[in-house]
Each structure stands twice: as structure tokens, then as C-alpha cells.
Amino acid sequence: MPDLRRPRIAVLGTGGTIAGVAAQGLGYRAGGMSLQDILTALPGLEEWLHLDCQQVANVGSQNIVYEDWRRLAFAVQARLDLGDVDGIVITHGTDTLEETAYLLDLVLSTRVPVVLTGAMRPAHAPGSDGVANLLSALAVAASPLAAGRGVLAVMNQKIHCARDVQKMAASGLDAFASPNSGPLGWVHDRDIGFYGAAAPQKPPLFGSLPAAPAKVHVLYSHGGLDIDLLRAMTALKPDGIVLAGVGNGNTTDEALALLGQAAAQGVAIVRASRTGSGRVVRNMEVDDDNAGFIVAGSLNPQKARILLMLALAQSPDATQLQDYFLA
Ligand SMILES: NC(=O)CC[C@H](N)C(=O)O
């Protein structure tokens, strides 16, 4: 019989540095430790929480593919549908944590907090942050204050929303930020708080994940972009291309012309920005209306790719696709 005073938290492990094991020299391998091993570093948790662990994967998140996302989303939704948890924590590699968080946020239907966390330093390294981040994530998942705020990411004592959070530094403990909105809240040991009230919760943008996602590639623009790269990309016959453009989602005249041709042939073209913050605005230097382009708004290129993959399963129409990005 579960103790009803203890919040019931499901912890789902997927790997990452938080599950890293020492390898030769200073190095380590992401996704080697089991969830149970990680949790042994936090004795006494059961006096406070009712934990239920599930190892969904154990990989470096750079290797995550769409099928992993789908399996994870099913596992989380199945857990939510059982109605026997107060919160869910997902341990994850930090490299693509923001992509998984955003994808889950687009499809999960729940008021129960779903919180992703990870580590920038493996457990054996001095100053490792995994245990502290896990404790923070558990505290957030267990708190009624976190309910109805969608999928969250907790790193380095800050709570972020899935849509805005980004890994913004290649190394260092304070690698995560929400550059457009700032963090939603804070964590100190088991104490947590939010800076503002929760916005009224909307239903998820998509009811489910398609079995096979649309094929969407990302083109990274820079000075001296070789047009052959874009030619090679269009030859792959993608359903969509996300431009990680310079500035306001821009690229060379040559590339814009080729992207326009692709759009005319039915490829969804989304202009995002490589700058890391701000909002890509329509019809500034680029005539989006005329070219049939879509702008990513404030989504970064990797999140724009996820949204486009899912939105294309609903509609190929550029106007409707644009609505998804500005929703
Ligand atoms: N800090 C990390 O978690 C990075 C480890 C690995 N590349 C991953 O994303 O899983």
C-alpha cells in the first residue's frame, strides 16, 4: 500500500553524462551506469518520495533517433495514463536534452510535471553535478507548484520550459539557459519556486507522434556557403529544410534562390537563426510571402526541425505550417 503522503515519482533513465562511467585518461563514456546505480548516491530518498524506476535507454544523447523519442513518449504517456504518479523525471544526455524536452512537450497530455535533467560532469569527476541536478529534478517533479506547466528541464538550480531551454555552452556547469524568456523558476535543495504563475495550460499541439516522421534536414549558413551543399541536400528529396540562417534567418542570394525553387516544388522551407536567441521575423530582407517560406519565430533550428517533422504529418500547406510555428 503506497504511503499517500509521499509523492509518487517515476524516474525514467535514458543515459547521458549523468549515467557516465570513467574511461581511459580523463575521458568517460556517456550512458554506462544504470538508473539504480545513480540513485544509490541519494540515500534516504524513499523516506521522502515513492520512487519507481524504469530504464528506457542508456545512450549518449547525440545518438538518439526518432524511434527512441517515440519509445520514450509512449513510455511517459503510458505512465501518465495509469494515473498513479505525481511527477515524472527523465535523466538524459545534455547534448540533445532540449530536443527531447520540446518533442515531449508537443505531444504529452498531462498536468503532471515531466522534468528532464542531466549532468555536465560525470559522477567520478570532481564537482560532478549529476546528483544535485537529479535531486533538483525530483523536488520539482514532486511539487504541486510545477503542475500544469508542460515539460520542464532542470539544470544547475534553474527550472526552464521545454520550448525555450537551450544548451548554450559546450562545457561548464551553467550550460543551460532560456535566452528568450529566462528561467521559469529556481531550486535550492528540496525547496523550489517559480517567478510567475502558470499560464493557462493548452492541449498539446499534436495528439501523437507519427510512426514515420517527415524527412527534414538542417542547412547551416555562413559566409562563403558552398551552394553544392544545398544542391546535395535537395537531391536527397527532403520533405522539409530548416535553414540555420545568419541573423534574421538569412543566407546567400544563391541559396535563397535555390530554397525558393525547392519551396515551389513542395519542400517546406523554414527560416531559423543560428544566433541563439531572438525571433526570426517574416518579410524583412527575405520576401517570405513571395517565396512561400515559413519562419521559425523564436525556435532554434534543431527545435524548428522537430516541429516541422511533426507538423508535416498534419499538413503540407505553408500557411498552416506557419501557424504551427507562431502558435
Ligand atoms: N553532458 C552530457 O550529457 C553530454 C554527454 C553526451 N554527449 C550526451 O549528450 O549524452
The ligand as an SDF file (V2000), in Angstrom:
LIG
                    3D

 10  9  0  0  0  0  0  0  0  0999 V2000
   26.9100   16.2780  -20.6770 N   0  0  0  0  0  0  0  0  0  0  0  0
   26.3480   15.3250  -21.3700 C   0  0  0  0  0  0  0  0  0  0  0  0
   25.3540   14.7410  -21.0010 O   0  0  0  0  0  0  0  0  0  0  0  0
   26.9790   15.0380  -22.7150 C   0  0  0  0  0  0  0  0  0  0  0  0
   27.1890   13.5480  -22.9020 C   0  0  0  0  0  0  0  0  0  0  0  0
   26.6220   13.0240  -24.1890 C   0  0  0  0  0  0  0  0  0  0  0  0
   27.2150   13.6190  -25.3280 N   0  0  0  0  0  0  0  0  0  0  0  0
   25.1200   13.1190  -24.1780 C   0  0  0  0  0  0  0  0  0  0  0  0
   24.5420   14.0800  -24.5990 O   0  0  0  0  0  0  0  0  0  0  0  0
   24.5170   12.1900  -23.7210 O   0  0  0  0  0  0  0  0  0  0  0  0
  1  2  1  0
  2  3  2  0
  2  4  1  0
  4  5  1  0
  5  6  1  0
  6  7  1  0
  6  8  1  0
  8  9  2  0
  8 10  1  0
M  END
$$$$
